[in-house]
Amino acid sequence: MLKFNEDKSVLLALYKNTVQIYSQNIEYKGCITCNSLVIDALELSNKMVVVLCDDKTVNIYNDKVLTHHLLLTKKPTSVCEIDNQILVSDKFGDVYKFKIDEIPLATEDINKLKDAIAQNIILAHFSVINQIEITKKKNAIITCDRDEKVRVTRYPRTDIIQSFCYGFVELVTSCKCEEINNIPIVVCGSCDGTMRIYKIENGEEIKMKQFDKNDVVIIYDVEVMNEELHILVGIENKNYCIIKIPIIGSNLGEMQIEQRECIIKGGKFTKDDYIIYNSDDQLVFVNKNQKINIHTDGANNSFKNEGILYETLRKNISPKQRFINIEDEETEPQKIFKND
């Protein structure tokens, strides 16, 4: 996975149990080493880096030194920042909000907040949340989960659901927010082989692309450039493509698809190019044909560098059985909801 900071001056590449840090021109700046696999990471507006790990920890680093840490009750899945606070989703379907100074110092017990951590929950799903995103205007939280749901929740009034984005019939892998002529949209991918674009305000679907029905579609980045909506789409363990859609007033025109025969683990648009993280563990500026091997400083070779494989998480069961007796890989039961 690749993650830019807000002004795209710092690029984070997740590699096994490390976060490899680069400039926007992929000049190497060092690494952060963790005790277990890294799930997600983000450079905050205060230049600290928050790292989510497979051992259920949330770790915060200042200049590559661990300063704060926290143990969750479930494995975290995604992180983002809003109002100088961090939002963290987990495999139980909860989203937590933390101020940095609420999180125990690295010199304190990592379990310090464990008994009171539920007080930090601001919203919840009945399923594993795969990704959380914040709208450009910072007034809504987008969450997508394992059970076809994409939810838009108002912020800071997270007790109010703005809309649902319907249409998917399998796990939703990813979501990315953008605006077209001041209209907020979200682009989502799914294990049902589709990419869908919705208006955030009312959940209206405005565009859909059907790939092969068995494809696992992952949205890596979305950006408006030259009056076009550009979407970087990965097909898990297969290939990727760039989709360009003309913006016509408040509407979208016909899709133009540029197919690329390369397996990728991540990708990001830059000002005049885009970077991919390929299956050979290289960072590549595609248009410039510039590439470097991802640095392996601090990496533990006992870990694999596969990232999240959504194909292994998809569930081919009927909707009526969707929430009955679901258990995660830790063999602890999920929240149970039975249909009438």
C-alpha positions in Angstrom: 0.0 0.0 0.0 1.1 3.6 -0.7 -0.1 6.6 1.3 0.6 10.3 0.6 0.4 12.9 3.3 -2.1 15.8 2.7 0.2 18.0 0.6 1.8 15.0 -1.2 5.3 15.9 0.0 5.8 12.5 1.9 5.0 9.1 0.5 4.7 6.1 2.8 5.2 2.5 1.4 4.1 -0.3 3.7 6.5 -3.2 3.5 6.0 -6.2 5.9 6.5 -4.9 9.4 7.9 -1.5 8.3 6.9 1.8 6.9 9.4 3.0 4.3 9.4 6.8 3.9 10.1 8.7 0.7 9.8 12.2 -0.7 7.3 13.0 -3.5 10.2 12.2 -5.9 10.8 8.8 -4.2 14.0 10.0 -2.5 14.5 7.7 0.5 14.0 9.3 3.9 14.3 6.4 6.3 11.9 3.9 7.9 9.7 3.0 10.9 10.1 -0.6 12.2 7.2 -2.3 14.1 6.9 -5.6 15.9 4.2 -7.0 13.6 2.8 -6.6 10.1 1.8 -3.1 9.2 -1.9 -2.7 8.1 -2.2 1.0 7.5 -0.2 4.2 8.1 -0.7 7.9 7.7 1.4 11.0 8.2 -0.6 13.5 10.3 -0.8 17.3 9.8 1.6 17.7 12.8 4.2 15.4 10.9 3.7 12.5 13.3 3.1 9.2 11.7 0.3 6.8 13.0 0.8 3.1 12.2 -1.8 0.4 12.6 -0.4 -3.1 13.2 -1.6 -6.7 13.0 -1.0 -7.2 16.7 -4.0 -4.8 17.4 -1.8 -1.8 18.2 -2.1 1.8 17.2 1.4 3.3 17.3 2.4 7.0 16.9 5.9 8.1 15.9 7.6 11.4 15.9 10.7 11.6 13.7 10.6 7.7 13.5 10.7 7.4 17.3 7.7 5.7 19.1 6.0 8.3 21.3 2.5 6.9 21.9 0.9 3.4 21.7 -2.5 1.9 22.3 -3.9 -1.7 22.3 -7.3 -2.2 20.7 -9.7 -5.1 21.4 -9.8 -6.0 17.7 -7.4 -5.7 14.8 -7.5 -2.2 13.3 -8.2 -1.9 9.5 -7.9 1.7 8.4 -6.9 5.2 9.7 -7.6 8.8 8.7 -7.3 12.2 10.3 -9.9 14.9 11.0 -9.7 18.0 13.2 -6.2 17.0 14.4 -7.6 13.8 15.7 -7.3 10.2 14.3 -10.1 7.9 13.3 -9.4 4.2 13.5 -11.7 1.4 12.2 -11.5 -2.2 13.4 -12.6 -5.7 12.5 -15.6 -5.5 14.9 -17.1 -2.7 12.8 -16.3 0.1 15.2 -14.7 3.5 14.4 -12.8 5.2 17.2 -11.8 8.8 17.5 -8.6 9.7 19.5 -6.8 12.9 20.4 -3.0 12.2 20.4 -2.7 13.3 24.0 -5.4 10.7 25.0 -3.2 7.9 23.8 -0.8 6.4 26.4 2.9 7.5 26.0 5.3 4.8 24.9 6.7 4.8 28.4 3.3 4.0 29.8 1.3 0.7 29.9 -0.1 0.0 26.4 -3.3 -1.3 28.2 -3.9 1.9 30.0 -7.1 2.8 28.1 -8.3 -0.8 27.3 -11.2 -0.8 29.8 -12.4 2.6 28.8 -11.8 2.5 25.1 -15.5 2.0 24.2 -16.0 5.6 25.2 -14.1 6.6 22.0 -16.4 4.8 19.6 -18.2 7.3 17.3 -20.0 5.0 14.9 -20.4 1.2 14.2 -21.3 -1.3 11.5 -22.5 -4.8 11.9 -19.6 -6.0 9.9 -15.8 -5.6 9.4 -15.0 -2.1 8.1 -12.5 -2.3 5.3 -11.8 1.4 4.9 -12.7 4.8 6.2 -12.4 8.1 4.3 -13.2 11.7 5.0 -14.9 14.0 2.5 -13.0 17.0 1.1 -15.1 19.4 3.2 -14.4 17.3 6.3 -18.2 17.1 7.0 -18.8 13.4 6.5 -17.2 10.0 7.1 -17.4 7.3 4.5 -17.2 3.7 5.7 -17.3 0.5 3.6 -17.6 -3.0 4.9 -17.4 -6.7 4.2 -21.2 -6.9 3.7 -21.8 -4.7 0.6 -22.4 -1.5 2.6 -21.1 2.0 1.9 -22.3 4.4 4.5 -22.1 8.2 4.7 -22.2 9.5 8.3 -22.3 13.2 9.1 -19.4 14.7 11.0 -19.2 15.8 13.8 -22.8 14.6 14.3 -22.0 10.9 13.8 -25.3 9.9 15.2 -26.8 11.0 11.9 -26.5 8.8 8.8 -26.5 11.0 5.7 -27.0 8.3 3.1 -26.2 4.7 2.0 -24.7 3.9 -1.3 -26.4 0.7 -2.6 -25.6 -1.6 -5.5 -22.8 -3.9 -4.4 -23.5 -7.5 -3.8 -20.2 -8.5 -2.3 -17.5 -7.1 0.0 -16.6 -3.5 -0.6 -12.8 -3.2 -0.7 -12.2 0.5 -0.9 -13.5 4.0 -1.2 -12.0 7.3 -2.2 -13.5 10.8 -2.0 -13.4 13.7 -4.6 -15.5 16.6 -5.8 -16.7 17.4 -9.3 -17.7 21.1 -9.5 -18.2 21.2 -5.7 -20.4 18.1 -5.7 -18.9 15.5 -3.3 -18.6 12.0 -4.7 -17.1 8.7 -3.6 -15.6 6.0 -5.8 -15.8 2.5 -4.5 -14.6 -1.0 -5.6 -15.9 -4.4 -4.7 -15.3 -8.2 -4.9 -18.3 -8.4 -7.2 -16.2 -7.0 -10.1 -17.7 -3.5 -10.1 -16.5 0.1 -9.6 -19.3 2.5 -8.7 -19.4 6.3 -8.3 -21.9 7.9 -6.0 -23.1 11.3 -5.0 -22.3 11.5 -1.3 -25.2 13.8 -0.4 -28.0 11.3 -1.3 -26.2 8.0 -2.3 -27.2 8.3 -5.9 -25.2 6.1 -8.2 -23.9 8.2 -11.2 -21.5 5.8 -12.9 -20.7 2.1 -12.8 -18.0 -0.1 -14.5 -18.5 -3.8 -14.6 -15.2 -5.8 -14.9 -15.1 -9.6 -14.9 -17.6 -10.7 -12.2 -14.9 -12.6 -10.4 -12.5 -9.6 -10.3 -11.6 -8.0 -6.9 -11.7 -4.3 -7.7 -9.6 -1.9 -5.5 -9.7 1.9 -5.8 -6.2 3.1 -5.1 -6.6 6.8 -5.9 -9.0 9.4 -7.4 -8.2 12.9 -8.6 -9.6 15.6 -10.8 -7.1 16.7 -13.4 -7.6 18.7 -16.6 -11.4 18.7 -16.3 -11.4 14.9 -16.0 -11.9 12.5 -13.2 -9.0 10.1 -13.0 -9.3 6.8 -11.2 -6.5 4.4 -10.5 -8.1 0.9 -10.3 -6.3 -2.3 -9.3 -7.6 -5.8 -10.0 -6.2 -8.0 -7.3 -3.5 -10.3 -8.5 -4.3 -9.5 -12.1 -3.7 -6.0 -13.6 -4.6 -2.4 -13.2 -6.1 0.4 -15.3 -6.5 4.2 -15.4 -10.0 5.4 -15.9 -10.6 8.9 -17.2 -14.0 10.5 -17.2 -14.7 13.9 -18.7 -16.5 16.3 -16.3 -19.4 18.0 -18.0 -20.9 20.6 -15.7 -22.2 18.5 -12.7 -22.2 15.3 -14.7 -19.7 12.7 -16.0 -19.2 11.8 -19.6 -18.1 8.5 -21.1 -15.3 6.5 -19.5 -12.0 6.0 -21.2 -10.0 3.1 -19.9 -6.2 2.6 -20.2 -5.4 -1.0 -19.4 -2.0 -2.0 -17.9 -0.8 -5.5 -17.7 0.9 -5.3 -14.3 0.0 -6.5 -10.8 0.1 -3.8 -8.3 -0.2 -3.4 -4.5 -0.9 0.3 -4.5 -0.7 3.5 -6.5 -1.0 7.3 -6.3 -1.4 10.1 -8.7 1.2 12.9 -8.7 1.1 16.3 -10.5 2.1 15.0 -13.9 2.5 11.2 -13.5 1.5 8.4 -11.2 3.4 6.0 -8.9 2.6 2.3 -8.6 3.8 -0.2 -6.1 4.3 -3.3 -8.2 4.4 -7.0 -7.4 8.2 -7.0 -7.7 8.2 -4.6 -4.7 9.3 -1.6 -6.8 8.1 2.0 -6.8 7.6 3.1 -10.4 6.9 6.5 -11.9 5.0 5.1 -14.9 5.2 7.9 -17.5 8.8 8.8 -16.6 9.7 5.0 -16.6 11.6 5.7 -13.3 11.8 2.9 -10.8 13.5 1.9 -7.6 13.4 -1.2 -5.4 11.5 -0.6 -2.2 13.9 -0.4 0.7 13.9 -3.2 3.2 15.5 -1.6 6.2 14.1 -3.0 9.4 12.1 -5.7 7.6 11.5 -9.1 9.3 11.9 -11.7 6.6 9.6 -14.1 8.5 6.7 -11.9 7.3 5.1 -12.0 3.9 4.5 -8.8 1.9 1.1 -9.6 0.5 -0.9 -6.9 2.1 -4.7 -7.4 2.4 -5.9 -10.2 0.0 -9.6 -9.5 -0.3 -10.2 -12.7 -2.3 -9.6 -14.6 0.9 -12.2 -12.5 2.7 -15.1 -12.6 0.3 -18.2 -14.5 1.4 -20.3 -16.3 -1.2 -23.4 -16.7 0.9 -27.0 -15.5 0.4 -28.0 -12.1 1.8 -30.5 -13.7 4.3 -27.6 -15.5 5.9 -25.2 -12.6 5.7 -25.1 -11.7 9.4 -25.8 -15.1 11.0 -23.0 -16.9 12.9 -20.3 -14.9 11.2 -16.9 -15.3 12.8 -13.6 -13.6 12.0 -10.2 -15.3 11.6 -9.6 -14.9 15.4 -12.6 -17.3 15.9 -14.4 -14.8 18.1 -18.0 -14.2 17.1 -19.0 -11.0 15.3 -22.0 -9.0 16.3 -25.1 -11.0 15.5 -28.1 -9.8 13.6 -30.9 -12.1 12.5 -33.4 -11.3 9.8 -37.1 -11.6 10.7 
